[in-house]
Amino acid sequence: MTFDVAQRRARLGVRHHLASPGRDVAGVADDLVGFHASDPVTVYLSARARVADFGRTELEDALYDRRTLVRMLGMRRTMFVTTPRLAAVIDAAATKALGGPERARLIRMLEDQGVAADGAAWLADVEQRTLDALVDLGEATAAELKAHVPELDGRLHFGGDAKWAGQIGLSTRVLFLLATEGRIIRGRPRGTWKSSLYRWVPTSQWLGRDLEHHTEADAAVELLRRWLWSYGPGTFTDLKWFSGWTVAKTRAALAELDVVTVDLDGTDGYLLADDTDPVDAPEPWVALLPGLDPSVMGWKERGWLLGDHEPLLFDRNGNAGATAWCDGRIVGAWAQRPDGEIVLHLTREVGALHRDLLDRHAASLAEWLGDERIKPRFRTDLDKKLTA
């Protein structure tokens, strides 16, 4: 079976809620297998691009009041915002595996640098007292926790004499481990909607329950199934990259699913066997998506939607900048200038209809942002040029 680029782009437009808006932000987050959240602004702009009549308070209500969405560390050590049910799947399939090596490394550093003779016992004690403090306080930032658990204020050296050597705070490492085990979660930030200084909260207290339990194997299969429905067809390279898994783990999860192999312009791709019916091409659409949006970061092999413009639209570490889209294809970039204007830079020619739609979207986004000024957490050279 051949799956052409036009059909892939039609699926993207429909299933990523870009050709027509979704009804609510939690449902859209679920369909996307989570919003990328390494940059807090990304979540808001990704949601705005997909939810009708979206306002910032809608996302804040879902995250901090109704708590139908949660912020968590997930695949590839990347922050995501997703539903609690999917968070439990991601936690078992990807997050928990991050903790084991980091815990062993931290214990070695504690012992090697003379913090404790028994690093494991020291760490267990500090973790428990950190959890106890959070229960008593209800919520707290890392800085606030240091007043109750003084050991969190310590620092460790890494890198020896290498040029990249430095120090890392123990609070960062301890809170990271507690989060990878699903025992604590990031709550409401201090500051504005653009802040990434989060308060930490015990998971059971924030959600009213612990995350649902899944075995790692079952969760991996479910995560891959969700990706294939939302992003498929995709290559094995795409699957492995998105999940952050080893080749063996990716193959094992894929083998448990009923999939078919399809031809993606000469490359093998995978699709769920019960999802091979074509998707009708939607009406012409455009979108202005933020840096790190899931619709550009969902694949490793992006030529079918990006062409050869990756060096221009990504930074040197592989982080996507803000992109302009027409009918499932990236056609350029956008940025907000200091005066609030949304400026477009097109890398492809588009027709008069799409150019008019893009200009309208730019004006609408500028109005929505109002007096707010945003700066991507990971800036491309093009973004710097457009905002100079």
N, C-alpha and C positions, 0 to 999 in steps of 0.2 A: 504494500500500500504506500502510495506517495502522498506526502503531506506538504503542499506548497506553501510559500511564504504568505500568500494572500490569506490562506485559511488560518495560519498562525496569528497573523495580525488581527483578523476578525475575532478570533477567540480572545486575544488579549483585550481588545476594546470592550467586549461584552463581559467577560468574567472578571476583569479588573475594574469594572464600573466606571470606565472612562467614556464609553460611547453613550451611556445613559446612567444617571446617578443611582446610587443605592438608597435604601430607605432610612437606615440608621448606621451610626458609626461603628457599633459593635459588630453588626452583621458584615459590614465591609471589611473590617479588620480580620474577621474569621475567614472570609473568602480569599483574602490576600495571604493567608498564613502569617498574619501579623504585619503591622507597620514597622519599618525600621525606625529606631528611636535613639541612635547614638547622638544625634543632634535633636534636641527637644522640638525645635521649630519644624523639622521634617514631619513629625506626626500630625501637627495641625494642618500644614499645607497639603500633605498627602490626603488627609481626610476631606479637606475643603474641595479638592479636585474631584471627589467621588460621591459626596453626600449632598443632596439638594438642600439649599438654604442653610448651609452649615455655618455655625458660629462657634467661637472658641469655648463658650460656656457649655456647649453640648459635649465636647470632648472632656472638659474638666469635670462635668457632672458624671460622665461614664467612668472616668478614672478615679475620682476622689470621693464621690458621694454615693452613687448607685453601685460603683465598683464592678461594673460589667466588663471592664477592661483593666488589665494590670500591666505594669512595666517589669520586664525581666531580662536577664542575660540568657541568650539562646545560642543558635547556630553560629559557628565561627567566632565565638566570644563577642557577638554583636548584641546590642540592646534591641529588644522588640517590645511593642505594645500589642497585646492580644487578649482574647477572652480567657477567663480562668480555666475553662475546660481544655482549650488548646494549650494553655500554659503548662498544664499538667503533662500533656503529651511531649511538649518540647523539653520540659524539665527532665523527664525520664529518658528521652531519646538523645539529647544533646548536652544539657546543662550539667547534670550530675557527673558526667564523665570528665568535665573540666576540673573538678575538685580534687580528685585523687592525686594526680601528679603535682598539683600546686600545694597540697597539704604536705606531701612527702618533702618537697623542696623547702617549704617554710620550716619544717621541723629540723631539717639539716642545717639551715641557716641559723636558727635559734641556738642550736648546740655548738656549731662551729664558731659563732661570734660571741659565745659566752653568756648568752641571755639566760639559758637554762641548761642544766645537766641532762634533764629528761624533757626534750622538746615536746613530745607528744602529751605528757602530763600537763606541762605548762599551758599548752594550747587548749587542751580540753577544759582546764580551769578558767582560762580567760574567756573562752567561747561561752561557757555556761553563765559566767557573771555578766557578760555582755547581753545575753538573752534575758537574764533576770532584770537587768537595768531597763531594757526595752519594755518588758512587761510592766514594770513599775511606772515608767515614764509615759507609756502609751506610744510615743514616737520620739525620735531624736535624730539629729545629724551626727556624723562621726565626731565633730568637735564637741558636741554636747555630751556624748558618751564618754569621752576621755576624762571628764570630771568625776565620773562614777567608776570607771575602770582605768586607773592610771597607766596600766601596762600598754594600753592602746596608743599612748603618746610616744612610745618608743620608735626607733628607726633602725633599719637594717641596711647594710652596705651590699651592693651587688656589682659584679663586673671586675673586681680586683683592680688592676692597674690599667685596664683597657680604656680607650678614649670614651666609650659609651658607659663607663662606670658611673654609679650614682647611689642615691639612697631611696628607700621606700618606707613609708609609714606602716607600722604594724596595724593600725586601724584599717587601712586599705586592704591588707591581706586577710585579716580576721573576718571582716564584713563580707569580703568576696567569698570566702569559704562557706560562711553561713548562708549566703544567698544561693550558691551552687547546690546546696543541700535542701533548698526550698524552705528553710526555717525562718528567713526574714525576706522582706520584700520592700521595694522602693515605694514610698507613699508620696504625699504632696510635697512639692519642692518649696524651698524658701525663695522668696523673690517672685519674679514675674513668670509668665508662661514660657519665656525663653531660658529660664534657669535650669541648670543641671545639678544644683545642690539639693539633693533629695533627703528627706527624712526617712529613716528606716523604721519599719514596723514588723512585729512578729506576723508571719503569714496567717496563722490561725485567727489572730485578732483582727487583721485587716479584712479577711474574707469571711470570717465567721466559721472557718473550717480549714483544715489542711488541704493542700492540693491532692486531687485524686491520685491513687496509686496505680502505676502501670509498670510492667516489666520493661526493661530496656529494649528487648527484642520486639515486643508487641508495639511499643511506642514508636520505634523506628519504622515499622511497617505502616502504621497509621500516618506518621508525618510524611512519608514518601507518597502515600496515597493522596493526601491532601495537596501536596505539591503538584502531582501529576494532573489532578483535576483543575487546579488553578493556573498552572504554568505549562502543562504538557501540550504537545509533545516536547520532550527534551532529550538531550544526549546523556550518556553515562557521565561525561565530564560535568555537565550541568548538575546532575543529581548529586554527585560527590562534592562538588564545590558548594552548592547551596547548603547541604547538610553539615559540611565540615568533617565528614567521616572518613575512615580509611577505605581503601578499595574493597577490602574483605567485608566490612560492615555494610557498605553500600550494596554490594552484590547479594549479600544474605537477605537484606530487606527487600530488594527488588525481586528476588526469587520467590518470595512469599506472596507476591501480588500477581493477579491475573492481568498481564500486560501483553500488548502486541508490539512488534517491531515495525516501525514505519521508516520510509526513506525521506530524509530531510536534505534534499539537494545533494545527494550522494553520501550522506552520513547517516548512520543508524540512529534512530530516536525511539523513545518509548512512550506509549500511551496506554491508559487503562482500557482493557478489552471491551468494556461496556460504554465507552465514551468515544467511539469512532465516527459517529454521525457528524456531518459538517455543520458548522455554525453559520447562519445567514449573515452576510456582510451587513453591518449596521450603516445607518446614515452617516455622511461625512462628519467627522469630529476632530477636535483639537484639544490639547491639554497643556498646561504649564505645570510641570512637576518639580518638586524640590530636589535638592541634592540627596542622594541615598534613597530615593523613592524605590519601593519594592518592584515596580514595573521595569526598572532598568537594572536593579541589583539582583533580580531573580534568576538570572542565567549567567553562566561563565562565558559561553559561546554566544555573543550578542550580535554577530555580523548581520543577521537577518532583520534586525530592527535598528541597528546603529551604523552599518556600513563601515567605512574605514576611518571614522572620526573619533575613535576612542581617545587617542592622545590629546585631542583638543577639549573634549568634554569630561575627561576624568583627570584627577590629580595623579601624582607620580606613585601613590600607594594604592591605586585602583579604586578610589572613592569617586562615585559619580557626582558631577555638579548638577545644577538646575538645568532641566532640559525642556525643549519645546517639541510637541508631538503633533503629527497629522496622521490619522487613520492607521495607528499602530506602528508608526515609524518615527524615529527621532529625526527632527529636521533642523535642530539648532539648540541654542541656549538662551537663557534669560537671566536678568539680574535686577536688583533694586538699587537705583542710584541714591546718593545722599538726600536728594530733594524728594524722594518717594516715587519717582517715575520708574515704571517697569520697562526696561529696554530689552529688545529682542536682537539676537544675532543668529541669522539663519545660515546653515551650512549646506542647504539644498534649496533649489528653486521650488516654490509652491505656487499653486494657482491663485487667482484673485479671490475665490471663495474662501480658501483656507487662510490666506493672508488677512482677509477681513475678520475671520473668526479669531485668529490669533491676536490681532490688535484689540478686539473687543474683550478677549480674555485678559489681556494685559491691563486694560483700563479697569476692568472689574476687580482684578487682584489688587491694583493700586488703591482702589476705593475701599476694598475690604481691609487692607492693612492700615489705611488712614495715616495717623501720625507715627505708627510703629515702624521701626527700621530694623531690618534683619540682616544678618551676616552669616553665611554658611559656616559651620564648624570646620569643614574641610573645603578649602577654597581652591579652585582651579586657576591656572594662569589667565584663562579667558575671563573668569569672573572678576579678577583683579583689574583687568584691562577695561571691562565694561563699566566698572564702578569708579574708575580713576577720575 
